[in-house]
Amino acid sequence: MKKKTRAICLLSGGLDSTVALKLILLQNIDVLAIKFSSIFCLCDRENGCGAHAVAKDLNVPLKNIAKGKDYLDIIKKPSFGYGQGLNPCIDCRIYMFKKAKEIMEDEKADFIFTGEVLDQRPFSQRKNTMELIDKKAGIEGKILRPLSAKLFPLTEPEKKGIVDREKFMDIRGRRRKTQFDFVENMKIKGYACPAGGCLLTDKIFSKRLKEMFKRKSECGFSDINLLKFGRVFWENETMFIVGRDKEENETLEKLHKKDDSFIILQNAPSPAVLIRWGNNDDKMLEKGRQLILKYTTKKIDGEPIFTIQ
């Protein structure tokens, strides 16, 4: 009995990867979808930018892979540099493809496929760059890009005849009309983030993260997560996060650790301050109190009364 073809899909849950998944499924291929997650995803939907909804709608199993410390090390020092912020796009693709290759081998799958489109992104989706990524990840010939397949040389699954190249596409560039028409005709639901999104491309966040790497090179994901909130100040290696509203104050209170200091003003509506790496130093605590007073706009009833957690 002939073995059914099996493939690994890098599913972001966005428009392009959704179209790629459907194109492969239309060829009666067994698919395992994998979704990479990190704190840098800009999409605020649950279950990973629509990946869960797409996998459910198209009836494929989905495996989530959290990018770990090894990924953080890449962000701190990428081999191929950054894009417009601190986004190491080429190194990131190599990282994910290597992980996907391991899964492909473990699952005894025949190939990997993605929703990448030739020349859609200037940093990581040029033809020579994509060839470099494939080579560095050790997946040359084993990765298929159904949306632009006809613009690339034949891959191993195409040469073997286990997929029909003529049923793939020849999309190039940033326009997505073909993809939108396809999902509408196929009545596919659940996809999100048509243009994708990574917080590492944000100039303000990137500036904050660069400063953190400079001040505290051993920082981890829980530290970096704080940079999403409030106003950020530094005193040598001590970081101060000043909440900008009630919601941020509550978030900072939830995120503060045992070794942090969390300061609130009791007798007036005001920002809260979270101090990390201050070791409860009196000088740092005083700076935290002064930051609260600086950004408190309401009148304080009498002398300010602070609570430190």
C-alpha positions, 0 to 999 in steps of 0.5 A, a space after each residue: 500500500 502506497 504511503 500517503 504524502 505528509 507535510 509540515 506547515 508553518 502556519 502563522 494563521 495569517 492570510 498567506 499561510 492559510 492559502 498555502 495550507 489549503 493549496 496543499 490540502 487540495 492535493 490530498 496531502 496529510 498535514 501537521 501545522 506548527 505555529 511559532 509563538 513569542 512575546 513579540 507577536 503584534 496580534 492581540 488575538 488568542 491562540 496565535 494570530 488565528 492559527 488555531 481557528 484556521 487549523 480547526 476550520 481546515 481540520 488539521 492538527 496544530 502544534 505550538 512551539 514557543 521560541 525559547 532562550 536560544 531565540 533570545 540569544 539570536 535577537 541579541 546577536 544575529 548573524 545576518 543583522 537587523 531589519 528596520 528595528 531589532 528584527 533579525 528576520 533572516 536569522 529568525 527564518 533559519 531558526 524556525 526552519 531548523 525547528 521545522 526540519 527536526 519535526 519533519 524528521 521526527 514525523 517522517 514527513 516528506 517536506 515543509 511548506 510556508 505561505 511565503 511570497 517572493 519579494 513580498 518582504 524586502 529583507 527576508 523574501 528576496 530570492 537569493 535571501 530565501 535560498 541562503 535561508 534554506 541552505 543555512 537551515 539545511 532544507 534545500 529542496 525540501 521546502 515548498 512555497 505554494 504561493 510562488 512555487 512556479 517562480 522557483 526551481 523544482 523542489 524534491 516533492 515536485 520532482 518526485 511527483 508527490 505534488 502537482 506543481 501546476 496547481 500552485 501559484 506564481 504570486 510575486 510582490 505585496 498585493 494580496 488580491 489573489 489570496 483574498 479571492 482564493 479564501 473567499 471562493 473557498 469559504 475559509 474562515 478564521 485567518 487574521 493579521 493579513 500583513 503579519 506583525 512583529 513587535 521587533 519592527 516597532 521603532 519605539 519598542 526596539 529602542 527600549 529593547 536595545 537600551 535593555 540589552 545595553 544595561 542588562 545583557 542577561 535579561 530574559 523574556 519576563 523582563 522584556 515583556 515589561 517594555 510593552 507597558 508604561 514609561 521606561 526610565 533607567 538609573 544605571 542597571 535599575 529599570 523603572 516602569 511608570 504606569 500610564 493609566 489604571 489598566 497599566 497599573 494593574 498589569 504592572 502589579 501582576 507582573 512584578 516579582 518578589 525581588 521587584 519593588 512596586 510603589 503606589 500612591 494611596 491618597 490620590 489617583 496616580 501612576 504606579 511604579 515598578 522597579 526591577 533590579 533595584 534591590 530595594 535600595 533607598 535611593 532607587 525607592 526615592 526615585 520611584 516615588 519622585 517619578 510617581 509625583 512627577 506624573 501625578 496630575 490630580 491634587 494630593 490630599 495632604 502629604 503623599 502616602 506611598 505603599 511599597 510592595 
